[in-house]
Amino acid sequence: MDDRYSRQELFGAIGKHGQQLMKKKHVLLVGAGALGTGNAEALVRAGIGKLTIVDRDYVEVSNLQRQQLYSEIDAQKKLPKAIAAKYRLEQINSDVKIESHVLDASWTDLLELAQPTDLIIDATDNYDTRLVLNDVSQKLGIPWIYGACVGSCGMTFTILPGKTPCFQCLWDKMPSAGGQTCDTVGIISAAVGMVVAHQTADALKILVEDQDSLSGKLITFDLWQNTYAAVQVKKLKNSSCPSCGTAPSYPYLSSQNSLKTAVLCGRNTIQIRPAERRKINLPDLNAVFTTQGLPVQYNQFLLSVEIRDKRLVVFEDGRVLIHGTDNITEAKKIYHKVFS
């Protein structure tokens, strides 16, 4: 398959030299949902050297409308997204090394995973993780590409440590979505594709070492309302920013910012993460719940059990998703009742 990348190499800005550069590059992708699967497939098809995928969730039927790597079988099996993505990507391009982590990554995880990489791509669904990624990027001097979308709208910005404003600089100035999420107002796949296109184009520029071709602008759009804006934001770089200023303290790289509970993007679901990771023996847990007559489904990565009007999904690292509530206090009570 010597001609696999021939059309890409014909593009003058990449060429054979750029292709060889990409083959040596390692990308960290945080999130394997809509933006994550789009970015992952594009970069693996483009021929990067290695992709590390981090995601805490599993495939559900409602994901299939926009999360392009997954199938109905993945949803039926409740495969973790990081695992299902790895399986599919290895079928697309066996030359690319794929590493996957089923993980609700803490700042220490992200700092460790990012160290050997050349680029970080944000495909998460929450700002807390993005603020951590921003500090990781600034501390290690690794570029990262922010992306978000909801409804028919999207936004993306590429951050170069030491050159552009960082995410913390922009945070107070960012356009607000008014609390909207894909689970409250929906999302169309075209909006996902638009953000992915901007993210992967900038990723290719960085990976072939052509940063001069980056626009340096914050991109926003609404495909349904036919609006598009590219805003110059370089003046927003703040010399006193705690993340990228002259005396950075990296406020999100500290233990007090490690979240123990999280409401998952409007899904009527709470995630509970133990203070310390512990390995759960899923076969033993399956036997306990089955003995109690509860409906259980499990694989080597997670276990799902129905308890009255709630569904609990237990991961091997001790995390639990409690579906059927968005009340953290209620979720904690259920968690302690089941696992104490």
C-alpha positions as CSV (number, residue, x, y, z in Angstrom):
1,M,0.0,0.0,0.0
2,D,2.8,2.4,-1.0
3,D,0.2,4.8,-2.5
4,R,-1.9,5.0,0.7
5,Y,-1.0,8.7,1.2
6,S,-0.4,9.6,-2.4
7,R,-3.2,12.1,-2.7
8,Q,-2.3,13.8,0.6
9,E,1.4,14.0,-0.5
10,L,0.3,15.7,-3.7
11,F,-1.0,18.6,-1.6
12,G,2.0,20.9,-1.7
13,A,1.7,22.1,1.9
14,I,2.3,18.5,3.1
15,G,4.2,16.6,0.5
16,K,6.4,13.6,1.2
17,H,8.4,15.5,3.8
18,G,5.3,16.5,5.7
19,Q,4.0,12.9,5.5
20,Q,7.3,11.6,7.1
21,L,7.0,14.2,9.8
22,M,3.4,13.1,10.6
23,K,4.5,9.5,10.8
24,K,6.8,10.5,13.8
25,K,4.1,12.4,15.7
26,H,2.0,11.4,18.7
27,V,-1.4,12.9,19.4
28,L,-3.3,12.8,22.7
29,L,-7.1,12.8,22.1
30,V,-9.2,13.5,25.2
31,G,-12.8,12.4,24.6
32,A,-14.1,9.8,22.1
33,G,-17.5,11.1,21.4
34,A,-18.6,13.0,18.4
35,L,-15.6,15.3,18.0
36,G,-13.3,12.6,19.3
37,T,-14.3,10.0,16.7
38,G,-14.2,12.5,13.9
39,N,-10.7,13.7,14.8
40,A,-9.4,10.2,15.5
41,E,-10.5,8.8,12.2
42,A,-9.2,11.8,10.2
43,L,-5.8,11.6,11.9
44,V,-5.4,7.9,11.7
45,R,-6.3,8.0,8.0
46,A,-3.8,10.8,7.5
47,G,-1.0,8.6,8.9
48,I,0.2,10.0,12.2
49,G,2.5,7.7,14.1
50,K,0.6,7.2,17.3
51,L,-2.8,8.2,18.8
52,T,-3.6,7.9,22.5
53,I,-7.3,8.0,23.3
54,V,-8.8,8.8,26.7
55,D,-12.5,8.5,27.4
56,R,-14.6,7.7,30.5
57,D,-17.9,6.6,28.9
58,Y,-19.4,3.7,26.9
59,V,-21.3,3.5,23.6
60,E,-25.1,4.0,23.7
61,V,-27.6,3.9,20.9
62,S,-28.1,7.7,21.1
63,N,-24.5,8.2,20.2
64,L,-24.8,6.6,16.8
65,Q,-26.3,9.6,15.0
66,R,-23.1,11.6,15.2
67,Q,-20.2,9.4,16.7
68,Q,-19.0,8.0,13.5
69,L,-16.7,5.1,14.6
70,Y,-19.4,3.2,16.5
71,S,-21.9,0.6,15.5
72,E,-25.2,-0.9,16.9
73,I,-23.2,-3.9,18.1
74,D,-20.9,-1.6,20.1
75,A,-24.0,-0.1,21.8
76,Q,-25.5,-3.5,22.4
77,K,-22.3,-4.7,24.1
78,K,-21.9,-1.4,26.0
79,L,-18.3,-1.3,24.9
80,P,-16.2,1.6,26.4
81,K,-15.8,4.2,23.7
82,A,-12.0,4.2,24.0
83,I,-12.0,0.4,23.3
84,A,-14.6,0.4,20.5
85,A,-12.7,3.3,18.9
86,K,-9.4,1.5,19.1
87,Y,-10.9,-1.7,17.5
88,R,-12.3,0.3,14.6
89,L,-9.2,2.5,14.0
90,E,-6.9,-0.5,13.9
91,Q,-9.0,-1.8,11.0
92,I,-8.7,1.5,9.2
93,N,-5.0,1.9,9.4
94,S,-2.8,-0.9,11.0
95,D,0.3,1.3,10.6
96,V,-0.8,3.7,13.3
97,K,-0.2,2.7,16.9
98,I,-3.4,3.1,18.9
99,E,-3.4,3.3,22.7
100,S,-6.6,3.5,24.6
101,H,-7.5,4.4,28.2
102,V,-10.9,3.8,29.8
103,L,-10.4,6.6,32.3
104,D,-12.0,9.6,33.9
105,A,-8.6,11.3,33.7
106,S,-7.4,13.4,36.6
107,W,-4.9,16.2,36.2
108,T,-2.1,13.8,37.2
109,D,-3.3,11.3,34.5
110,L,-3.4,14.0,31.8
111,L,0.0,15.4,32.8
112,E,1.5,11.9,32.5
113,L,-0.2,11.0,29.3
114,A,0.5,14.3,27.6
115,Q,4.3,14.4,28.3
116,P,5.4,12.2,25.3
117,T,3.0,13.8,22.8
118,D,3.3,16.5,20.2
119,L,-0.3,17.7,20.2
120,I,-3.4,17.6,22.4
121,I,-6.9,17.6,20.9
122,D,-9.9,18.5,23.1
123,A,-13.0,16.4,22.4
124,T,-14.5,16.6,25.9
125,D,-17.9,17.8,26.9
126,N,-17.0,19.9,30.0
127,Y,-15.0,23.0,30.8
128,D,-13.4,21.6,34.0
129,T,-11.4,19.1,31.9
130,R,-10.6,21.8,29.4
131,L,-9.1,24.1,32.1
132,V,-7.0,21.1,33.2
133,L,-5.9,20.5,29.6
134,N,-5.0,24.2,29.3
135,D,-2.7,24.0,32.3
136,V,-1.1,20.8,31.1
137,S,-0.5,22.3,27.7
138,Q,1.1,25.4,29.2
139,K,3.2,23.6,31.7
140,L,4.6,21.1,29.1
141,G,4.7,23.6,26.2
142,I,2.5,21.4,24.0
143,P,-0.1,22.9,21.6
144,W,-3.8,22.0,22.1
145,I,-6.9,22.5,20.0
146,Y,-10.1,23.4,21.7
147,G,-13.5,22.4,20.1
148,A,-17.1,22.5,21.1
149,C,-20.5,22.2,19.4
150,V,-24.2,22.1,20.3
151,G,-27.3,22.4,18.2
152,S,-26.1,23.8,14.8
153,C,-23.4,25.9,16.4
154,G,-19.7,25.3,17.0
155,M,-16.5,26.9,18.1
156,T,-12.8,26.1,17.9
157,F,-9.5,27.7,18.8
158,T,-5.9,26.5,18.5
159,I,-3.7,27.4,21.5
160,L,0.1,27.6,21.1
161,P,1.9,28.0,24.5
162,G,3.9,31.2,24.6
163,K,2.3,32.6,21.4
164,T,-1.5,32.7,21.6
165,P,-3.9,33.6,24.5
166,C,-4.6,30.4,26.5
167,F,-8.0,29.1,27.3
168,Q,-7.9,30.7,30.7
169,C,-7.3,34.1,29.0
170,L,-10.3,33.6,26.9
171,W,-12.6,32.1,29.5
172,D,-14.3,35.3,30.7
173,K,-14.6,36.5,27.1
174,M,-16.0,33.3,25.6
175,P,-19.5,33.5,24.1
176,S,-22.0,31.7,26.4
177,A,-24.2,28.9,25.3
178,G,-26.6,29.7,28.1
179,G,-26.2,26.3,29.7
180,Q,-27.2,24.5,26.5
181,T,-25.9,21.0,25.9
182,C,-26.4,18.4,23.2
183,D,-28.8,16.6,25.6
184,T,-31.0,19.7,26.2
185,V,-31.2,21.3,22.7
186,G,-29.8,18.5,20.5
187,I,-27.1,18.5,17.9
188,I,-26.8,17.9,14.2
189,S,-23.9,15.9,12.8
190,A,-23.1,18.7,10.3
191,A,-22.0,21.0,13.2
192,V,-19.8,18.2,14.5
193,G,-18.2,17.8,11.1
194,M,-17.5,21.5,10.8
195,V,-15.7,21.6,14.1
196,V,-13.8,18.5,13.3
197,A,-12.7,20.0,9.9
198,H,-11.2,23.0,11.6
199,Q,-9.6,21.0,14.4
200,T,-8.0,18.4,12.0
201,A,-6.9,21.0,9.5
202,D,-5.0,22.9,12.3
203,A,-3.7,19.5,13.7
204,L,-2.2,18.7,10.3
205,K,-0.6,22.2,10.1
206,I,1.0,21.6,13.5
207,L,2.1,18.0,12.8
208,V,3.8,19.0,9.6
209,E,5.4,21.9,11.5
210,D,3.7,24.7,9.5
211,Q,2.4,26.8,12.4
212,D,2.7,29.9,10.3
213,S,-0.4,28.7,8.4
214,L,-2.5,28.8,11.6
215,S,-5.0,31.7,11.6
216,G,-4.7,32.4,15.3
217,K,-8.4,33.2,15.4
218,L,-11.4,32.0,17.4
219,I,-13.8,30.4,15.0
220,T,-17.6,30.4,15.7
221,F,-20.5,29.4,13.4
222,D,-24.2,28.5,13.3
223,L,-24.9,26.3,10.3
224,W,-28.7,26.7,10.6
225,Q,-28.6,30.5,10.7
226,N,-25.8,30.7,8.1
227,T,-23.4,32.7,10.2
228,Y,-19.6,32.3,10.5
229,A,-17.1,34.4,12.3
230,A,-13.3,34.3,12.7
231,V,-12.3,36.6,15.5
232,Q,-8.8,37.9,16.1
233,V,-8.1,37.4,19.9
234,K,-4.4,37.9,20.2
235,K,-4.9,41.1,22.3
236,L,-6.6,39.0,25.0
237,K,-3.4,37.3,26.0
238,N,-3.0,38.3,29.7
239,S,0.5,38.7,31.2
240,S,-1.0,38.1,34.7
241,C,-2.9,34.9,33.6
242,P,-2.3,32.2,36.2
243,S,-1.9,29.6,33.4
244,C,0.2,31.3,30.8
245,G,1.3,34.6,32.3
246,T,4.8,35.7,33.4
247,A,4.5,33.8,36.7
248,P,2.2,30.9,36.1
249,S,0.8,28.9,39.0
250,Y,-1.2,26.3,36.9
251,P,-4.2,26.4,39.3
252,Y,-5.9,23.4,37.7
253,L,-3.0,21.1,38.3
254,S,-3.7,20.5,42.0
255,S,-5.5,17.9,44.0
256,Q,-8.4,20.2,45.1
257,N,-9.4,20.3,41.4
258,S,-9.8,16.6,41.1
259,L,-13.5,16.1,40.8
260,K,-15.1,13.2,42.7
261,T,-18.6,13.6,41.3
262,A,-19.9,15.0,38.0
263,V,-23.2,15.5,36.3
264,L,-22.9,14.1,32.8
265,C,-23.9,16.7,30.2
266,G,-27.6,16.7,30.8
267,R,-28.0,12.9,30.6
268,N,-29.8,12.6,33.9
269,T,-26.7,10.7,35.1
270,I,-24.2,11.2,37.9
271,Q,-20.7,9.9,37.8
272,I,-19.1,9.0,41.2
273,R,-15.4,8.5,41.3
274,P,-13.8,7.1,44.5
275,A,-11.2,9.2,46.1
276,E,-8.7,6.5,45.3
277,R,-8.8,4.2,42.3
278,R,-9.4,0.5,43.1
279,K,-9.7,-2.5,40.8
280,I,-13.2,-3.9,40.8
281,N,-13.6,-7.7,40.2
282,L,-16.5,-7.5,37.7
283,P,-17.2,-11.3,37.6
284,D,-17.6,-11.4,41.4
285,L,-19.8,-8.3,41.3
286,N,-21.9,-9.9,38.6
287,A,-22.3,-13.0,40.7
288,V,-23.5,-10.9,43.7
289,F,-26.1,-9.0,41.7
290,T,-27.3,-12.1,39.8
291,T,-27.8,-14.0,43.1
292,Q,-30.0,-11.1,44.2
293,G,-32.1,-11.6,41.1
294,L,-31.2,-8.3,39.5
295,P,-30.9,-7.9,35.7
296,V,-27.2,-7.6,35.0
297,Q,-25.1,-7.2,31.8
298,Y,-21.3,-7.1,31.9
299,N,-18.2,-7.4,29.8
300,Q,-14.5,-7.3,30.7
301,F,-14.6,-3.5,31.0
302,L,-17.9,-2.7,32.8
303,L,-21.0,-4.0,34.5
304,S,-24.6,-2.6,34.1
305,V,-27.3,-3.4,36.7
306,E,-30.9,-2.3,37.1
307,I,-31.9,-1.5,40.6
308,R,-35.5,-0.3,40.9
309,D,-35.8,2.8,38.7
310,K,-32.0,3.4,38.4
311,R,-29.3,1.8,36.3
312,L,-25.8,1.6,37.6
313,V,-22.8,1.1,35.4
314,V,-19.7,0.1,37.2
315,F,-16.2,0.3,35.6
316,E,-13.2,-1.7,36.5
317,D,-11.4,1.3,38.0
318,G,-14.2,1.8,40.6
319,R,-16.2,4.5,38.9
320,V,-19.9,4.3,38.9
321,L,-22.4,6.0,36.6
322,I,-25.9,6.3,38.2
323,H,-28.5,6.7,35.4
324,G,-31.9,8.1,36.4
325,T,-30.9,11.1,38.6
326,D,-29.2,14.4,38.3
327,N,-29.2,14.9,42.1
328,I,-25.7,14.4,43.5
329,T,-26.9,13.8,47.0
330,E,-29.3,11.1,45.9
331,A,-26.6,9.5,43.8
332,K,-24.2,9.4,46.7
333,K,-26.8,7.7,48.9
334,I,-27.4,5.0,46.3
335,Y,-23.7,4.5,45.8
336,H,-23.0,4.1,49.6
337,K,-26.0,1.8,49.9
338,V,-24.9,-0.5,47.1
339,F,-21.1,-0.5,47.7
340,S,-20.7,0.0,51.4
